[in-house]
């Protein structure tokens, strides 16, 4: 699969949050690493889009669009830190 960075899901996240969150610092639930959302590793070739931590490779974000509704699972992000 082709690895992309978090900028690849910037538009979808903008639609969900109403703002650009690619520059927001995310804290990984699994390893505690802090990095901008733009630095996650993104895979877009499944039934949904998956974003993983660049440090430990655990799931951060899963995006699935069904009938024009985007469902977001962010259990892999312990916090989003707005600076």
DSSP file (Angstrom, degrees, kcal/mol; ACC not computed):
  #  RESIDUE AA STRUCTURE BP1 BP2  ACC     N-H-->O    O-->H-N    N-H-->O    O-->H-N    TCO  KAPPA ALPHA  PHI   PSI    X-CA   Y-CA   Z-CA
    1    1 A X              0   0    0      0, 0.0     2,-0.4     0, 0.0    42,-0.0   0.000 360.0 360.0 360.0 150.7    0.0    0.0    0.0
    2    2 A X        -     0   0    0      1,-0.0     2,-0.5     0, 0.0    42,-0.4  -0.682 360.0-140.7 -83.2 128.7    1.1    3.5   -0.6
    3    3 A X        +     0   0    0     -2,-0.4     2,-0.2    40,-0.1    40,-0.2  -0.781  24.4 176.8 -91.1 130.6    1.9    5.5    2.5
    4    4 A X  E     -A   42   0A   0     38,-2.4    38,-2.9    -2,-0.5     2,-0.2  -0.720  26.2-113.1-118.4 173.4    0.8    9.2    2.6
    5    5 A X  E >   -A   41   0A   0     -2,-0.2     3,-2.2    36,-0.2     4,-0.3  -0.538  41.0 -88.4-102.5 177.8    1.0   11.8    5.3
    6    6 A X  G >  S+     0   0    0     32,-1.5     3,-1.3    34,-0.6     4,-0.2   0.658 117.1  75.5 -61.1 -18.3   -1.8   13.4    7.3
    7    7 A X  G >  S+     0   0    0     31,-0.7     3,-1.1     1,-0.2     4,-0.4   0.781  83.1  69.6 -63.5 -24.2   -2.2   16.1    4.7
    8    8 A X  G <  S+     0   0    0     -3,-2.2    -1,-0.2     1,-0.3     4,-0.2   0.763 106.4  37.3 -65.1 -24.7   -4.0   13.5    2.5
    9    9 A X  G <> S+     0   0    0     -3,-1.3     4,-2.7    -4,-0.3    -1,-0.3   0.271  85.6 106.0-108.6   9.7   -6.9   13.5    4.9
   10   10 A X  H <> S+     0   0    0     -3,-1.1     4,-2.1    -4,-0.2    11,-0.3   0.879  79.8  49.6 -56.4 -41.7   -6.8   17.3    5.7
   11   11 A X  H  > S+     0   0    0     -4,-0.4     4,-2.1     2,-0.2    -1,-0.2   0.915 112.0  47.1 -65.7 -44.1   -9.9   18.0    3.6
   12   12 A X  H  > S+     0   0    0      1,-0.2     4,-1.6     2,-0.2    -2,-0.2   0.910 113.6  48.4 -64.2 -41.7  -12.0   15.2    5.2
   13   13 A X  H  X S+     0   0    0     -4,-2.7     4,-3.1     1,-0.2     6,-0.4   0.864 108.7  54.4 -66.9 -34.7  -10.9   16.3    8.7
   14   14 A X  H  X S+     0   0    0     -4,-2.1     4,-2.7    -5,-0.3    -1,-0.2   0.917 106.8  51.4 -62.3 -42.7  -11.8   19.9    7.7
   15   15 A X  H  < S+     0   0    0     -4,-2.1    -1,-0.2     1,-0.2    -2,-0.2   0.863 116.2  41.5 -61.8 -35.4  -15.3   18.8    6.8
   16   16 A X  H  < S+     0   0    0     -4,-1.6    -2,-0.2    -5,-0.1    -1,-0.2   0.928 127.9  27.5 -77.6 -47.8  -15.6   17.0   10.1
   17   17 A X  H  < S-     0   0    0     -4,-3.1    -3,-0.2     2,-0.3    -2,-0.2   0.626  95.1-127.9 -94.7 -15.5  -14.1   19.7   12.4
   18   18 A X  S  < S+     0   0    0     -4,-2.7     2,-0.3    -5,-0.4    -4,-0.2   0.667  82.7  65.5  75.7  15.4  -14.8   22.8   10.5
   19   19 A X  S    S-     0   0    0     -6,-0.4     2,-0.7    -5,-0.2    -2,-0.3  -0.975  96.1 -87.7-158.1 163.2  -11.1   23.9   10.7
   20   20 A X        +     0   0    0     -2,-0.3     3,-0.2     1,-0.1    -9,-0.1  -0.696  41.8 172.1 -78.7 114.5   -7.7   22.7    9.4
   21   21 A X    >   +     0   0    0     -2,-0.7     3,-1.3   -11,-0.3    16,-0.5   0.339  51.0  99.0-105.1   5.7   -6.4   20.3   12.1
   22   22 A X  T 3  S+     0   0    0      1,-0.3    16,-2.5    15,-0.2    17,-0.2   0.788  87.4  46.8 -65.1 -24.9   -3.3   19.1   10.2
   23   23 A X  T 3  S+     0   0    0     -3,-0.2    -1,-0.3    14,-0.2     2,-0.2   0.482  89.2 107.1 -92.4  -3.3   -1.2   21.5   12.2
   24   24 A X  S <  S-     0   0    0     -3,-1.3    13,-2.2     1,-0.1     2,-0.4  -0.544  76.6-115.4 -77.1 139.4   -2.7   20.5   15.6
   25   25 A X  E     -EF  36  81B   0     56,-1.7    56,-3.5    11,-0.2     2,-0.4  -0.618  30.7-160.7 -77.2 128.1   -0.5   18.4   17.8
   26   26 A X  E     -EF  35  80B   0      9,-3.2     9,-2.0    -2,-0.4     2,-0.5  -0.863   7.7-146.0-108.1 145.6   -1.9   14.9   18.5
   27   27 A X  E     -EF  34  79B   0     52,-2.3    51,-2.8    -2,-0.4    52,-0.9  -0.953  21.8-124.9-112.2 123.8   -0.9   12.7   21.4
   28   28 A X  E  >  - F   0  77B   0      5,-2.6     4,-1.3    -2,-0.5    49,-0.2  -0.474   7.6-149.4 -70.1 129.4   -0.8    9.0   20.7
   29   29 A X  T  4 S+     0   0    0     47,-2.5    -1,-0.2    -2,-0.2    48,-0.1   0.838  94.7  44.9 -62.6 -34.0   -2.9    6.9   23.1
   30   30 A X  T  4 S+     0   0    0     46,-0.4    -1,-0.2    29,-0.2    47,-0.1   0.907 131.9   9.2 -85.0 -45.0   -0.5    3.9   22.7
   31   31 A X  T  4 S-     0   0    0      2,-0.1    -2,-0.1    27,-0.0    -1,-0.1   0.541  90.0-122.1-117.4  -9.8    3.0    5.3   23.0
   32   32 A X     <  +     0   0    0     -4,-1.3    -3,-0.1     1,-0.2     2,-0.0   0.490  53.3 157.5  82.9   2.5    2.5    9.0   24.0
   33   33 A X        -     0   0    0     -6,-0.1    -5,-2.6     1,-0.1     2,-0.5  -0.338  32.1-144.8 -62.8 141.4    4.3   10.4   21.0
   34   34 A X  E     +E   27   0B   0     -7,-0.2     2,-0.3    -9,-0.0    -7,-0.2  -0.935  35.5 140.4-109.4 129.6    3.4   14.0   20.2
   35   35 A X  E     -E   26   0B   0     -9,-2.0    -9,-3.2    -2,-0.5     5,-0.1  -0.975  54.6 -87.8-161.1 153.5    3.3   15.1   16.5
   36   36 A X  E >   -E   25   0B   0     -2,-0.3     3,-2.4   -11,-0.3   -11,-0.2  -0.343  40.0-117.2 -61.2 147.7    1.2   17.3   14.2
   37   37 A X  G >  S+     0   0    0    -13,-2.2     3,-1.7   -16,-0.5   -14,-0.2   0.818 113.8  69.6 -55.2 -31.3   -1.7   15.4   12.6
   38   38 A X  G 3  S+     0   0    0    -16,-2.5   -32,-1.5     1,-0.3   -31,-0.7   0.683  92.6  59.6 -61.7 -17.5    0.0   16.1    9.3
   39   39 A X  G <  S+     0   0    0     -3,-2.4    -1,-0.3   -17,-0.2    -2,-0.2   0.448  77.0 111.2 -95.6   0.0    2.7   13.6   10.3
   40   40 A X  S <  S-     0   0    0     -3,-1.7   -34,-0.6    -4,-0.2     2,-0.6  -0.298  75.7-111.6 -66.1 160.7    0.5   10.5   10.7
   41   41 A X  E     -AB   5  52A   0     11,-2.8    11,-3.1   -36,-0.2     2,-0.4  -0.864  37.4-158.6 -96.0 123.6    0.9    7.7    8.2
   42   42 A X  E     -AB   4  51A   0    -38,-2.9   -38,-2.4    -2,-0.6     2,-0.4  -0.864  15.8-171.5-112.8 136.0   -2.2    7.4    6.0
   43   43 A X  E     + B   0  50A   0      7,-2.9     7,-2.6    -2,-0.4     3,-0.2  -0.996   6.5 175.5-122.1 126.5   -3.5    4.5    4.0
   44   44 A X        +     0   0    0     -2,-0.4    -1,-0.1   -42,-0.4   -41,-0.1   0.238  52.6  93.1-116.5  12.6   -6.4    5.2    1.7
   45   45 A X  S    S+     0   0    0    -43,-0.2     2,-0.1     5,-0.1    -1,-0.1   0.178  71.4  74.0 -98.5  18.7   -7.0    1.9   -0.2
   46   46 A X  S    S-     0   0    0      2,-1.0     4,-0.0    -3,-0.2     0, 0.0  -0.395 105.2 -79.1-112.0-167.4   -9.5    0.1    2.0
   47   47 A X  S    S+     0   0    0     -2,-0.1    18,-0.3    17,-0.0     2,-0.3   0.677 119.7  17.7 -68.0 -14.4  -13.2    0.6    2.6
   48   48 A X  S    S-     0   0    0     16,-0.1    -2,-1.0    -5,-0.0     2,-0.4  -0.826  90.9 -96.2-140.8-179.3  -12.1    3.4    4.9
   49   49 A X  E     - C   0  63A   0     14,-3.1    14,-2.7    -2,-0.3     2,-0.4  -0.897  34.5-159.5-106.7 134.7   -9.1    5.6    5.4
   50   50 A X  E     -BC  43  62A   0     -7,-2.6    -7,-2.9    -2,-0.4     2,-0.4  -0.943   6.5-166.7-118.9 133.6   -6.6    4.7    8.2
   51   51 A X  E     -BC  42  61A   0     10,-3.0     9,-3.4    -2,-0.4    10,-1.6  -0.981  12.8-169.2-118.3 131.0   -4.1    6.9    9.9
   52   52 A X  E     -BC  41  59A   0    -11,-3.1   -11,-2.8    -2,-0.4     7,-0.2  -0.848  30.9 -95.5-120.7 154.4   -1.4    5.4   12.1
   53   53 A X     >  -     0   0    0      5,-2.7     4,-1.4    -2,-0.3   -13,-0.1  -0.454  25.7-143.0 -64.0 133.2    1.2    6.8   14.5
   54   54 A X  T  4 S+     0   0    0     -2,-0.2    -1,-0.1     2,-0.1   -14,-0.1   0.740  97.9  46.3 -70.9 -22.3    4.5    7.3   12.8
   55   55 A X  T  4 S+     0   0    0      3,-0.1    -1,-0.1     1,-0.1    -2,-0.0   0.942 132.0  10.3 -86.2 -53.9    6.3    6.2   15.9
   56   56 A X  T  4 S-     0   0    0      2,-0.1    -2,-0.1   -23,-0.0    -1,-0.1   0.515  89.3-130.3-108.3  -7.4    4.5    3.0   17.1
   57   57 A X     <  +     0   0    0     -4,-1.4     2,-0.1     1,-0.2    -3,-0.1   0.590  57.4 141.8  68.8  13.6    2.3    2.3   14.0
   58   58 A X        -     0   0    0      1,-0.1    -5,-2.7    -6,-0.1    -1,-0.2  -0.437  62.4 -81.4 -78.5 160.7   -0.9    1.9   16.1
   59   59 A X  E     +C   52   0A   0     -7,-0.2    -7,-0.3     1,-0.2   -29,-0.2  -0.374  48.7 165.7 -64.0 135.2   -4.2    3.2   14.8
   60   60 A X  E     +     0   0A   0     -9,-3.4    16,-1.3     1,-0.4    17,-0.4   0.714  65.8   9.0-108.2 -54.6   -4.9    6.9   15.3
   61   61 A X  E     -C   51   0A   0    -10,-1.6   -10,-3.0    15,-0.2     2,-0.4  -0.985  52.1-168.6-136.3 138.6   -7.8    7.7   13.1
   62   62 A X  E     -CD  50  73A   0     11,-2.1    11,-2.5    -2,-0.4     2,-0.5  -0.997  11.2-169.6-125.0 126.5  -10.3    5.7   11.0
   63   63 A X  E     +CD  49  72A   0    -14,-2.7   -14,-3.1    -2,-0.4     2,-0.4  -0.967   8.4 173.5-117.3 126.6  -12.5    7.6    8.5
   64   64 A X  E     - D   0  71A   0      7,-2.3     7,-3.5    -2,-0.5     2,-0.6  -0.997  16.4-154.7-133.0 128.9  -15.4    5.9    6.8
   65   65 A X  E     + D   0  70A   0     -2,-0.4     2,-0.4   -18,-0.3     5,-0.2  -0.917  16.0 175.6-107.1 123.2  -17.9    7.7    4.6
   66   66 A X  E >  S- D   0  69A   0      3,-2.9     3,-1.5    -2,-0.6    -2,-0.0  -0.989  71.3 -16.5-129.0 121.1  -21.3    6.0    4.2
   67   67 A X  T 3  S-     0   0    0     -2,-0.4    -1,-0.1     1,-0.3     3,-0.1   0.909 128.9 -51.6  50.4  48.8  -24.2    7.7    2.3
   68   68 A X  T 3  S+     0   0    0      1,-0.2     2,-0.5    -3,-0.1    -1,-0.3   0.609 116.1 115.4  65.6  14.9  -22.4   11.1    2.4
   69   69 A X  E <   -D   66   0A   0     -3,-1.5    -3,-2.9     2,-0.0     2,-0.6  -0.972  57.3-146.6-114.0 124.9  -21.9   10.8    6.2
   70   70 A X  E     -D   65   0A   0     -2,-0.5     2,-0.4    -5,-0.2    -5,-0.3  -0.813   8.9-159.6 -95.1 122.4  -18.3   10.6    7.5
   71   71 A X  E     -D   64   0A   0     -7,-3.5    -7,-2.3    -2,-0.6     2,-0.5  -0.854   8.7-161.2 -99.2 134.1  -17.8    8.5   10.6
   72   72 A X  E     -D   63   0A   0     -2,-0.4     2,-0.6    -9,-0.2    -9,-0.2  -0.969  12.3-170.2-123.4 127.1  -14.6    9.2   12.5
   73   73 A X  E     +D   62   0A   0    -11,-2.5   -11,-2.1    -2,-0.5     3,-0.2  -0.970  13.9 166.0-113.5 115.6  -13.0    6.9   15.1
   74   74 A X    >   +     0   0    0     -2,-0.6     3,-2.1   -13,-0.2   -13,-0.1  -0.058  28.8 128.3-119.1  31.2  -10.2    8.7   16.9
   75   75 A X  T 3   +     0   0    0      1,-0.3    -1,-0.1   -13,-0.1   -14,-0.1   0.689  68.3  64.4 -65.0 -15.7   -9.6    6.3   19.8
   76   76 A X  T 3  S+     0   0    0    -16,-1.3   -47,-2.5    -3,-0.2     2,-0.6   0.479  88.9  77.0 -85.3  -1.9   -5.9    6.3   19.0
   77   77 A X  E <   -F   28   0B   0     -3,-2.1   -49,-0.2   -17,-0.4     3,-0.1  -0.937  57.5-172.6-111.5 114.1   -5.5   10.0   19.8
   78   78 A X  E    S-     0   0B   0    -51,-2.8     2,-0.3    -2,-0.6   -50,-0.1   0.830  71.8  -4.0 -72.5 -33.0   -5.4   10.7   23.5
   79   79 A X  E     -F   27   0B   0    -52,-0.9   -52,-2.3     2,-0.0     2,-0.5  -0.990  52.4-142.8-158.6 149.7   -5.5   14.5   23.0
   80   80 A X  E     -F   26   0B   0     -2,-0.3     2,-0.7   -54,-0.2   -54,-0.2  -0.987  25.1-155.4-113.3 120.6   -5.4   17.2   20.4
   81   81 A X  E     -F   25   0B   0    -56,-3.5   -56,-1.7    -2,-0.5     2,-0.5  -0.858   0.6-155.9-105.3 109.9   -3.4   20.1   21.6
   82   82 A X              0   0    0     -2,-0.7   -58,-0.1   -58,-0.2   -61,-0.0  -0.710 360.0 360.0 -82.0 126.4   -4.3   23.5   20.0
   83   83 A X              0   0    0     -2,-0.5    -1,-0.1     0, 0.0   -59,-0.0   0.423 360.0 360.0-106.4 360.0   -1.3   25.8   20.2
